[in-house]
Amino acid sequence: MPRRPIPRAAAGVVAVLALDLILLVLQGSPASAAVDTRRVSSAAELQEALTSALPGQVIELADGVYGGRFVASASGTPAEPIVLRGGRGAVLDGGTASTGVTLQLEGANYWRLEGFTVRGGQKGVVLDSSNHDVLSTLDVGETGMEAVHFRSSSSDNRLEGSSVHDTGRVNAGFGEGVYVGSAQSNWGKYGNSGGMDRSDRNVIAGNRIYAVTAENIDIKEGTTGGEISGNALEGNGMTGSHYADSWIDLKGNGWLVAANTGTQAVLDGIQTHVQLPGWGRDNVLRGNRLTVDAAGYGINIQGADSLSRNAIGCDNTVSGAGRGTANLPCG
């Protein structure tokens, strides 16, 4: 039997239904397509949005200066992180560099901080007991002491693609760019239930760190399993105060330090230290390009013997180091 043609009107309905089906496939269901976005333009609106944030919510910062000290303590979920984002023209300004934290995540998990500027305060961005957070493409600087600090057992966080600069305006010896964990002397304040500060598995990747007065990156004893990779490290602001004489000071265990570039060190490019017995071990340093232009080593391992269990790859390249590439053979 010959197939009957579809009437023209019916063909039009079929075409419309097919288009609707394609759009549904591309866009997802109405429920999944909806994004809860809050747009803020004042400091009061920002703090209220941080306080009441819910999983899956996006907080968008309009350009402008947000004066104050801001705290977030809500949490997202793995599937629905909370997003705080803005352009470089959205500036969180903590004011005087003598005290306070400009932006603090306190027990706040699964956040994404994206794109905006943080300046002023004694410290720029601090994570306390906060996990699985991502700090991406931020500009953090003009602080009295360090710029970014993961502490109080804040683990599995990531700082990526950001500019960190102009620290130590009040205390040069404590003007680190990025600081992970806490010194043993502060474990009573920042440790887990009075124990060590286990700020583990944090990643510092693809950042530019410059014009800082202490180490570009300071990794404390008690921290394990993190990664420092693909960063541009500059010693142009380092003072050497309070033993800050290398771009990276590594006192934790099991860290990967790979594919970073460094320019203009004070003494050594990268140092490991045994601040406590059993720490400063099992770290891997490979593929770094270090232009030291100073009297020390490219890589200086404290306790440079088999007990240190630190591995230096033969693919590190070092120039301008007065004492040579490293005080351990590569392998």
Backbone hydrogen bonds in HBPLUS format (Angstrom, degrees):
<---DONOR---> <-ACCEPTOR-->    atom                        ^
c    i                          cat <-CA-CA->   ^        H-A-AA   ^      H-
h    n   atom  resd res      DA  || num        DHA   H-A  angle D-A-AA Bond
n    s   type  num  typ     dist DA aas  dist angle  dist       angle   num
A0011-ALA N   A0007-PRO O   2.84 MM   4  6.11 156.4  1.89 157.7 165.4     1
A0012-GLY N   A0008-ARG O   3.09 MM   4  6.38 148.9  2.19 145.8 153.4     2
A0013-VAL N   A0009-ALA O   3.14 MM   4  6.53 149.9  2.24 144.3 152.1     3
A0014-VAL N   A0010-ALA O   2.94 MM   4  6.26 160.7  1.98 154.3 159.2     4
A0015-ALA N   A0011-ALA O   2.98 MM   4  6.22 155.9  2.04 146.5 152.7     5
A0016-VAL N   A0012-GLY O   3.01 MM   4  6.26 157.8  2.06 146.8 152.3     6
A0017-LEU N   A0013-VAL O   2.91 MM   4  6.16 164.1  1.93 155.2 159.4     7
A0018-ALA N   A0014-VAL O   2.90 MM   4  6.09 155.4  1.96 147.1 154.2     8
A0019-LEU N   A0015-ALA O   2.96 MM   4  6.21 154.9  2.03 146.9 153.3     9
A0020-ASP N   A0016-VAL O   2.93 MM   4  6.20 159.1  1.97 151.4 157.1    10
A0021-LEU N   A0017-LEU O   2.95 MM   4  6.19 152.5  2.03 145.6 153.0    11
A0022-ILE N   A0018-ALA O   3.00 MM   4  6.31 155.1  2.07 147.2 153.5    12
A0023-LEU N   A0019-LEU O   2.98 MM   4  6.25 162.4  2.01 152.9 157.2    13
A0024-LEU N   A0020-ASP O   2.95 MM   4  6.21 153.1  2.03 146.5 153.9    14
A0025-VAL N   A0021-LEU O   3.04 MM   4  6.29 155.3  2.10 147.4 153.7    15
A0026-LEU N   A0022-ILE O   2.96 MM   4  6.24 159.0  2.00 152.1 157.8    16
A0027-GLN N   A0023-LEU O   2.87 MM   4  5.92 156.0  1.93 148.6 155.1    17
A0028-GLY N   A0024-LEU O   2.81 MM   4  5.42 138.9  1.98 141.2 149.4    18
A0032-SER N   A0029-SER O   3.06 MM   3  5.35 115.8  2.49 104.6 119.4    19
A0033-ALA N   A0029-SER O   2.99 MM   4  6.17 144.1  2.13 154.6 165.9    20
A0058-VAL N   A0036-ASP O   2.86 MM  22  6.17 162.1  1.90 158.1 161.7    21
A0038-ARG N   A0058-VAL O   2.71 MM  20  6.14 163.9  1.74 166.5 172.2    22
A0060-GLU N   A0038-ARG O   2.76 MM  22  6.06 163.2  1.79 156.6 162.6    23
A0040-VAL N   A0060-GLU O   2.91 MM  20  6.19 168.0  1.92 170.9 172.1    24
A0062-ALA N   A0040-VAL O   3.01 MM  22  6.20 159.5  2.05 168.5 175.1    25
A0046-LEU N   A0042-SER O   2.94 MM   4  6.18 154.5  2.01 149.5 157.2    26
A0047-GLN N   A0043-ALA O   3.00 MM   4  6.26 169.7  2.01 156.3 157.2    27
A0048-GLU N   A0044-ALA O   3.08 MM   4  6.21 160.5  2.12 146.5 152.2    28
A0049-ALA N   A0045-GLU O   2.96 MM   4  6.09 153.0  2.03 143.5 151.0    29
A0050-LEU N   A0046-LEU O   2.91 MM   4  6.20 155.4  1.97 153.9 160.9    30
A0051-THR N   A0047-GLN O   2.95 MM   4  6.10 159.3  2.00 147.9 153.4    31
A0052-SER N   A0048-GLU O   3.06 MM   4  6.20 154.0  2.13 146.3 152.3    32
A0057-GLN N   A0054-LEU O   3.08 MM   3  5.62 157.2  2.13 143.8 144.0    33
A0056-GLY N   A0080-GLU O   3.05 MM  24  4.20 128.0  2.33 106.5 106.7    34
A0083-VAL N   A0057-GLN O   2.97 MM  26  6.34 168.7  1.98 159.6 163.3    35
A0059-ILE N   A0083-VAL O   2.67 MM  24  5.98 169.1  1.68 160.9 164.4    36
A0085-ARG N   A0059-ILE O   2.93 MM  26  6.31 166.6  1.95 169.8 173.2    37
A0061-LEU N   A0085-ARG O   2.81 MM  24  6.09 162.6  1.84 160.1 165.1    38
A0064-GLY N   A0089-GLY O   2.86 MM  25  6.07 161.1  1.90 134.7 135.7    39
A0091-VAL N   A0064-GLY O   2.89 MM  27  6.13 170.6  1.90 162.7 165.9    40
A0066-TYR N   A0091-VAL O   2.70 MM  25  5.93 171.3  1.71 168.7 168.4    41
A0093-ASP N   A0066-TYR O   2.94 MM  27  5.82 161.3  1.98 132.7 138.9    42
A0068-GLY N   A0093-ASP O   2.92 MM  25  6.15 159.9  1.96 153.8 153.1    43
A0070-PHE N   A0102-THR O   2.84 MM  32  5.97 176.3  1.84 147.2 146.7    44
A0104-GLN N   A0070-PHE O   2.87 MM  34  6.27 159.7  1.91 156.0 162.7    45
A0072-ALA N   A0104-GLN O   2.91 MM  32  6.36 156.7  1.97 162.5 169.1    46
A0106-GLU N   A0072-ALA O   2.88 MM  34  6.13 170.1  1.89 167.0 170.4    47
A0076-GLY N   A0109-ASN O   2.86 MM  33  6.02 162.5  1.90 157.8 156.1    48
A0077-THR N   A0080-GLU O   3.05 MM   3  4.87 159.7  2.09 106.3 112.6    49
A0082-ILE N   A0110-TYR O   2.98 MM  28  6.48 158.0  2.03 154.1 156.2    50
A0112-ARG N   A0082-ILE O   2.78 MM  30  6.20 142.2  1.93 157.7 163.1    51
A0084-LEU N   A0112-ARG O   2.80 MM  28  6.16 167.8  1.81 168.4 170.7    52
A0114-GLU N   A0084-LEU O   2.88 MM  30  6.26 160.9  1.92 157.0 162.0    53
A0086-GLY N   A0114-GLU O   3.04 MM  28  6.50 148.9  2.14 162.3 172.0    54
A0090-ALA N   A0087-GLY O   2.93 MM   3  5.53 167.0  1.94 120.3 124.1    55
A0117-THR N   A0090-ALA O   2.99 MM  27  6.10 177.2  1.99 164.1 164.2    56
A0092-LEU N   A0117-THR O   2.84 MM  25  6.14 171.4  1.85 156.2 155.0    57
A0119-ARG N   A0092-LEU O   2.92 MM  27  6.27 165.8  1.94 170.2 170.4    58
A0094-GLY N   A0119-ARG O   2.84 MM  25  6.24 168.8  1.85 158.2 157.7    59
A0121-GLY N   A0095-GLY O   3.20 MM  26  5.52 159.9  2.24 124.4 124.7    60
A0122-GLN N   A0099-THR O   3.02 MM  23  4.66 141.1  2.17 105.7 110.1    61
A0122-GLN N   A0100-GLY O   2.90 MM  22  5.24 126.5  2.19 125.9 141.1    62
A0123-LYS N   A0100-GLY O   3.11 MM  23  6.50 148.8  2.21 153.1 160.0    63
A0102-THR N   A0123-LYS O   3.06 MM  21  6.51 160.7  2.10 155.6 159.1    64
A0103-LEU N   A0124-GLY O   2.97 MM  21  6.26 153.3  2.04 165.2 171.8    65
A0126-VAL N   A0103-LEU O   3.04 MM  23  6.54 154.9  2.11 154.3 162.0    66
A0105-LEU N   A0126-VAL O   2.92 MM  21  6.36 158.3  1.97 157.7 164.9    67
A0128-ASP N   A0105-LEU O   2.83 MM  23  6.14 170.0  1.84 171.8 175.3    68
A0107-GLY N   A0128-ASP O   2.83 MM  21  6.22 165.8  1.85 168.4 168.7    69
A0110-TYR N   A0131-ASN O   3.12 MM  21  6.66 151.3  2.20 153.8 162.6    70
A0134-VAL N   A0111-TRP O   2.88 MM  23  6.27 157.7  1.93 149.6 156.6    71
A0113-LEU N   A0134-VAL O   2.82 MM  21  6.23 164.0  1.84 165.0 170.5    72
A0136-SER N   A0113-LEU O   2.80 MM  23  6.05 170.7  1.81 176.8 179.3    73
A0115-GLY N   A0136-SER O   3.05 MM  21  6.48 156.3  2.11 153.8 161.0    74
A0139-ASP N   A0116-PHE O   3.11 MM  23  6.44 145.3  2.23 149.5 152.6    75
A0118-VAL N   A0139-ASP O   2.73 MM  21  6.10 164.2  1.75 164.7 166.7    76
A0141-GLY N   A0118-VAL O   3.05 MM  23  6.56 153.5  2.12 155.9 163.9    77
A0120-GLY N   A0142-GLU O   3.22 MM  22  5.19 128.1  2.50 102.5 114.8    78
A0144-GLY N   A0121-GLY O   3.04 MM  23  6.34 155.8  2.10 136.4 143.4    79
A0145-MET N   A0122-GLN O   2.69 MM  23  5.35 147.4  1.80 148.4 148.6    80
A0124-GLY N   A0147-ALA O   3.13 MM  23  4.64 122.3  2.48 110.0 125.5    81
A0125-VAL N   A0147-ALA O   2.85 MM  22  6.33 157.2  1.90 161.2 168.4    82
A0149-HIS N   A0125-VAL O   2.93 MM  24  6.42 152.6  2.01 155.6 163.8    83
A0127-LEU N   A0149-HIS O   2.86 MM  22  6.29 161.4  1.90 164.8 170.6    84
A0151-ARG N   A0127-LEU O   2.92 MM  24  6.01 170.7  1.93 165.1 168.3    85
A0129-SER N   A0152-SER O   3.12 MM  23  5.08 127.6  2.41 108.3 123.0    86
A0132-HIS N   A0155-SER O   3.20 MM  23  6.77 148.7  2.31 147.6 156.9    87
A0158-ARG N   A0133-ASP O   2.92 MM  25  6.38 145.0  2.04 154.1 164.3    88
A0135-LEU N   A0158-ARG O   2.72 MM  23  6.05 170.2  1.73 167.7 171.2    89
A0160-GLU N   A0135-LEU O   2.87 MM  25  6.27 164.4  1.89 166.5 170.8    90
A0137-THR N   A0160-GLU O   2.98 MM  23  6.41 153.1  2.05 152.2 160.9    91
A0163-SER N   A0138-LEU O   2.89 MM  25  6.29 159.5  1.93 157.5 161.2    92
A0140-VAL N   A0163-SER O   2.88 MM  23  6.30 164.4  1.90 167.0 169.8    93
A0165-HIS N   A0140-VAL O   3.05 MM  25  6.51 157.4  2.10 155.8 161.9    94
A0142-GLU N   A0166-ASP O   2.68 MM  24  4.85 122.7  2.01 121.5 138.9    95
A0143-THR N   A0166-ASP O   3.15 MM  23  6.77 134.2  2.37 141.8 153.5    96
A0169-ARG N   A0143-THR O   3.04 MM  26  6.11 173.3  2.04 145.6 144.6    97
A0170-VAL N   A0144-GLY O   3.09 MM  26  4.51 164.3  2.11 115.2 118.0    98
A0171-ASN N   A0144-GLY O   3.18 MM  27  6.28 167.2  2.20 160.5 156.5    99
A0168-GLY N   A0145-MET O   3.16 MM  23  4.29 169.3  2.18 124.8 126.7   100
A0147-ALA N   A0176-GLU O   3.09 MM  29  6.66 141.5  2.24 151.1 162.3   101
A0148-VAL N   A0177-GLY O   3.10 MM  29  6.37 154.3  2.17 150.1 158.1   102
A0179-TYR N   A0148-VAL O   2.91 MM  31  6.26 151.7  1.99 152.4 161.8   103
A0150-PHE N   A0179-TYR O   2.93 MM  29  6.38 156.5  1.99 162.8 168.8   104
A0181-GLY N   A0150-PHE O   2.73 MM  31  6.00 167.3  1.75 172.4 175.0   105
A0156-ASP N   A0200-ASP O   2.96 MM  44  6.47 151.8  2.04 155.2 163.9   106
A0203-VAL N   A0157-ASN O   2.91 MM  46  6.31 157.1  1.96 148.2 155.3   107
A0159-LEU N   A0203-VAL O   2.87 MM  44  6.28 159.6  1.91 160.3 166.5   108
A0205-ALA N   A0159-LEU O   2.93 MM  46  6.31 161.5  1.96 165.9 171.4   109
A0161-GLY N   A0205-ALA O   3.19 MM  44  6.80 143.3  2.34 145.0 154.9   110
A0208-ARG N   A0162-SER O   2.95 MM  46  6.38 158.5  1.99 159.6 166.7   111
A0164-VAL N   A0208-ARG O   2.93 MM  44  6.31 163.4  1.96 162.8 167.1   112
A0210-TYR N   A0164-VAL O   3.00 MM  46  6.50 157.1  2.06 161.6 167.8   113
A0166-ASP N   A0211-ALA O   2.88 MM  45  4.97 118.4  2.26 105.8 120.1   114
A0174-PHE N   A0171-ASN O   3.11 MM   3  5.66 158.1  2.16 116.3 123.0   115
A0175-GLY N   A0172-ALA O   3.19 MM   3  5.08 155.1  2.25 115.1 111.5   116
A0214-ALA N   A0175-GLY O   3.27 MM  39  4.82 155.2  2.33 112.5 105.2   117
A0177-GLY N   A0215-GLU O   3.03 MM  38  6.59 152.9  2.11 149.6 157.1   118
A0178-VAL N   A0216-ASN O   2.89 MM  38  6.27 144.3  2.02 140.6 152.0   119
A0218-ASP N   A0178-VAL O   2.88 MM  40  6.34 159.7  1.93 159.6 166.2   120
A0180-VAL N   A0218-ASP O   2.95 MM  38  6.36 163.4  1.98 166.9 169.5   121
A0220-LYS N   A0180-VAL O   3.00 MM  40  6.10 169.0  2.01 166.1 169.6   122
A0186-ASN N   A0183-ALA O   2.74 MM   3  5.44 160.6  1.78 123.5 130.3   123
A0187-TRP N   A0184-GLN O   3.10 MM   3  5.19 170.2  2.11 110.6 113.6   124
A0189-LYS N   A0186-ASN O   2.97 MM   3  5.39 141.9  2.12 108.9 119.5   125
A0190-TYR N   A0186-ASN O   2.88 MM   4  6.09 165.8  1.90 159.7 164.4   126
A0191-GLY N   A0187-TRP O   2.60 MM   4  4.20 138.7  1.77 124.9 128.0   127
A0192-ASN N   A0196-MET O   3.21 MM   4  5.99 168.7  2.22 125.1 123.2   128
A0195-GLY N   A0192-ASN O   2.93 MM   3  5.04 162.7  1.96 111.4 115.4   129
A0201-ARG N   A0224-THR O   2.88 MM  23  6.22 160.4  1.91 153.3 159.9   130
A0227-GLU N   A0202-ASN O   2.99 MM  25  6.49 152.6  2.06 149.8 154.6   131
A0204-ILE N   A0227-GLU O   2.82 MM  23  6.15 160.9  1.86 156.4 162.7   132
A0229-SER N   A0204-ILE O   3.01 MM  25  6.46 152.7  2.09 148.5 157.2   133
A0206-GLY N   A0229-SER O   2.99 MM  23  6.55 148.8  2.09 147.1 156.9   134
A0232-ALA N   A0207-ASN O   2.83 MM  25  6.24 161.2  1.86 160.5 167.1   135
A0209-ILE N   A0232-ALA O   2.95 MM  23  6.27 168.3  1.96 170.6 171.8   136
A0234-GLU N   A0209-ILE O   3.04 MM  25  6.23 142.6  2.18 163.6 173.6   137
A0239-THR N   A0213-THR O   3.03 MM  26  5.44 163.6  2.06 141.1 136.0   138
A0216-ASN N   A0247-TRP O   2.94 MM  31  4.90 120.7  2.31 118.3 135.2   139
A0217-ILE N   A0247-TRP O   2.97 MM  30  6.34 159.0  2.01 165.6 167.8   140
A0249-ASP N   A0217-ILE O   3.06 MM  32  6.54 157.2  2.11 158.7 166.0   141
A0219-ILE N   A0249-ASP O   2.86 MM  30  6.11 173.9  1.86 169.1 171.2   142
A0251-LYS N   A0219-ILE O   2.88 MM  32  5.71 151.5  1.96 139.5 148.8   143
A0223-THR N   A0220-LYS O   3.39 MM   3  6.21 148.2  2.50 137.6 139.1   144
A0253-ASN N   A0223-THR O   3.02 MM  30  6.49 157.0  2.08 160.8 164.4   145
A0225-GLY N   A0253-ASN O   3.05 MM  28  6.61 146.7  2.16 147.6 157.9   146
A0256-LEU N   A0226-GLY O   3.04 MM  30  6.46 155.8  2.10 144.1 149.8   147
A0228-ILE N   A0256-LEU O   2.79 MM  28  6.15 160.1  1.83 165.8 172.1   148
A0258-ALA N   A0228-ILE O   2.95 MM  30  6.40 150.1  2.04 152.0 161.7   149
A0230-GLY N   A0258-ALA O   3.12 MM  28  6.72 145.2  2.25 146.6 157.0   150
A0261-THR N   A0231-ASN O   2.93 MM  30  6.34 164.8  1.95 165.9 170.5   151
A0233-LEU N   A0261-THR O   2.82 MM  28  5.97 171.9  1.82 154.9 157.6   152
A0263-THR N   A0233-LEU O   3.02 MM  30  6.48 140.2  2.18 146.3 158.2   153
A0235-GLY N   A0263-THR O   2.93 MM  28  6.22 156.4  1.98 160.9 168.7   154
A0238-MET N   A0235-GLY O   3.24 MM   3  5.33 152.5  2.32 106.3 114.2   155
A0244-ALA N   A0241-SER O   3.13 MM   3  5.61 155.9  2.19 112.2 119.5   156
A0245-ASP N   A0243-TYR O   3.08 MM   2  5.75 117.4  2.49 110.9  94.3   157
A0267-LEU N   A0245-ASP O   3.03 MM  22  5.32 138.4  2.21 142.3 141.5   158
A0268-ASP N   A0245-ASP O   3.28 MM  23  6.58 146.2  2.40 153.1 161.4   159
A0247-TRP N   A0269-GLY O   2.91 MM  22  5.63 135.5  2.11 139.7 150.7   160
A0271-GLN N   A0248-ILE O   2.92 MM  23  6.20 168.0  1.94 161.8 165.7   161
A0250-LEU N   A0271-GLN O   2.85 MM  21  6.10 168.8  1.86 150.9 154.7   162
A0273-HIS N   A0250-LEU O   2.99 MM  23  6.23 149.2  2.09 140.3 143.7   163
A0254-GLY N   A0281-ARG O   3.08 MM  27  6.65 150.6  2.17 147.4 156.2   164
A0284-VAL N   A0255-TRP O   2.89 MM  29  6.33 162.0  1.93 164.1 170.2   165
A0257-VAL N   A0284-VAL O   2.79 MM  27  6.11 164.9  1.82 169.1 172.5   166
A0286-ARG N   A0257-VAL O   2.98 MM  29  6.44 152.3  2.06 152.1 160.9   167
A0259-ALA N   A0286-ARG O   3.18 MM  27  6.76 144.4  2.31 141.4 151.9   168
A0289-ARG N   A0260-ASN O   2.84 MM  29  6.29 162.0  1.88 161.9 167.9   169
A0262-GLY N   A0289-ARG O   2.96 MM  27  6.43 148.9  2.06 153.3 154.7   170
A0291-THR N   A0262-GLY O   2.84 MM  29  5.76 170.7  1.84 147.7 148.1   171
A0264-GLN N   A0291-THR O   3.07 MM  27  6.46 124.3  2.39 162.8 173.6   172
A0265-ALA N   A0292-VAL O   2.93 MM  27  5.03 154.2  2.00 134.9 143.4   173
A0296-GLY N   A0267-LEU O   2.94 MM  29  4.84 135.3  2.15 134.4 133.8   174
A0269-GLY N   A0297-TYR O   3.01 MM  28  6.60 147.9  2.11 146.2 156.2   175
A0270-ILE N   A0298-GLY O   2.92 MM  28  6.31 148.0  2.03 144.3 154.4   176
A0300-ASN N   A0270-ILE O   2.84 MM  30  6.23 165.5  1.86 163.6 168.0   177
A0272-THR N   A0300-ASN O   3.04 MM  28  6.54 149.9  2.14 156.2 157.5   178
A0302-GLN N   A0272-THR O   3.23 MM  30  5.74 145.9  2.36 121.4 131.0   179
A0279-TRP N   A0276-LEU O   3.05 MM   3  5.60 153.7  2.13 145.4 143.8   180
A0311-ALA N   A0283-ASN O   2.84 MM  28  6.25 164.4  1.87 164.9 169.6   181
A0285-LEU N   A0311-ALA O   2.87 MM  26  6.20 165.4  1.89 169.2 174.2   182
A0313-GLY N   A0285-LEU O   2.78 MM  28  6.03 175.5  1.78 161.4 162.8   183
A0317-THR N   A0288-ASN O   2.85 MM  29  6.30 162.9  1.88 164.4 170.3   184
A0290-LEU N   A0317-THR O   2.81 MM  27  6.15 166.0  1.83 169.0 169.0   185
A0319-SER N   A0290-LEU O   2.92 MM  29  6.40 155.2  1.98 162.0 164.6   186
A0292-VAL N   A0319-SER O   2.87 MM  27  6.14 141.8  2.01 174.1 167.0   187
A0293-ASP N   A0320-GLY O   2.88 MM  27  4.23 110.1  2.38  91.2 110.2   188
A0294-ALA N   A0320-GLY O   3.09 MM  26  6.50 138.6  2.27 155.5 163.9   189
A0322-GLY N   A0294-ALA O   2.89 MM  28  6.09 162.2  1.92 152.0 156.4   190
A0323-ARG N   A0296-GLY O   2.95 MM  27  5.11 173.9  1.96 130.0 128.3   191
A0298-GLY N   A0324-GLY O   3.04 MM  26  6.55 142.4  2.19 147.5 157.9   192
A0298-GLY N   A0325-THR O   3.10 MM  27  4.79 124.6  2.42 103.2 118.6   193
A0299-ILE N   A0325-THR O   2.91 MM  26  6.34 139.9  2.08 143.3 156.0   194
A0305-ASP N   A0303-GLY O   2.65 MM   2  5.76 122.2  1.97 120.6 103.6   195
A0308-SER N   A0305-ASP O   3.03 MM   3  5.76 156.5  2.09 120.5 126.7   196
A0331-GLY N   A0312-ILE O   2.93 MM  19  6.24 148.4  2.03 159.1 168.5   197
A0316-ASN N   A0313-GLY O   3.45 MM   3  6.03 163.9  2.48 114.4 114.3   198
A0324-GLY N   A0321-ALA O   3.10 MM   3  5.18 153.4  2.18 105.7 114.0   199
